[in-house]
Amino acid sequence: MARAVMNRLRELRARKKWSQADLANAVNVSRQAINTIENGKHDPSITLAYRISAALDVVITEAFIFSSEE
């Protein structure tokens, strides 16, 4: 069974009118790191996921959705 972490970063950034660079600056990572997470190419560490969620003013389960695929 494969596991996937989906995210709503693009939508949540839009609510705040933030660019990827704005979010990256808020959580102290590169814009490229935000891009790879947002596009599902990389899953963030739990610490980074919490930092991103806090910066976007949402709980972690609103920003990141863990799903199991069979």
C-alpha positions as CSV (number, residue, x, y, z in Angstrom):
1,M,0.0,0.0,0.0
2,A,1.5,3.4,-1.1
3,R,1.1,6.4,1.1
4,A,0.8,10.0,-0.2
5,V,0.7,13.4,1.4
6,M,-1.5,15.8,-0.5
7,N,-1.4,19.5,0.2
8,R,-3.5,22.6,-0.2
9,L,-0.6,25.1,-0.2
10,R,-1.4,26.8,-3.4
11,E,-5.0,27.5,-2.3
12,L,-3.9,28.6,1.3
13,R,-1.2,30.9,-0.1
14,A,-3.8,32.5,-2.4
15,R,-6.0,33.3,0.6
16,K,-3.1,35.3,2.1
17,K,-2.1,36.7,-1.3
18,W,1.3,35.2,-0.8
19,S,3.8,34.0,-3.4
20,Q,5.9,30.9,-3.0
21,A,8.7,33.2,-2.1
22,D,6.6,34.9,0.6
23,L,5.8,31.5,2.2
24,A,9.4,30.4,1.9
25,N,10.6,33.5,3.7
26,A,8.1,33.0,6.4
27,V,9.3,29.4,7.2
28,N,13.0,30.0,6.3
29,V,13.4,27.7,3.3
30,S,14.0,28.3,-0.4
31,R,11.2,29.1,-2.8
32,Q,12.3,26.0,-4.7
33,A,11.6,23.9,-1.5
34,I,8.1,25.3,-1.3
35,N,7.6,24.6,-5.1
36,T,8.6,20.9,-4.8
37,I,6.3,20.4,-1.7
38,E,3.4,22.3,-3.3
39,N,3.7,20.2,-6.5
40,G,3.9,16.9,-4.7
41,K,7.5,16.1,-5.6
42,H,8.7,16.2,-2.0
43,D,7.0,15.6,1.3
44,P,8.0,18.1,4.1
45,S,9.4,16.9,7.4
46,I,6.9,17.1,10.2
47,T,8.6,20.1,11.6
48,L,8.4,22.0,8.3
49,A,4.8,20.9,7.8
50,Y,4.0,22.5,11.2
51,R,5.9,25.6,10.4
52,I,4.2,26.0,7.0
53,S,0.7,25.4,8.6
54,A,1.4,28.0,11.3
55,A,2.6,30.6,8.8
56,L,-0.6,30.0,6.8
57,D,-2.7,30.3,10.0
58,V,-4.2,26.8,9.6
59,V,-4.0,23.5,11.5
60,I,-1.7,21.0,9.9
61,T,-4.5,18.8,8.8
62,E,-6.0,21.6,6.8
63,A,-2.7,22.2,4.9
64,F,-1.6,18.5,4.5
65,I,-3.8,15.5,4.0
66,F,-2.4,12.0,4.5
67,S,-4.0,9.4,2.3
68,S,-3.5,5.7,1.7
69,E,-3.7,4.3,-1.8
70,E,-4.1,0.6,-2.5
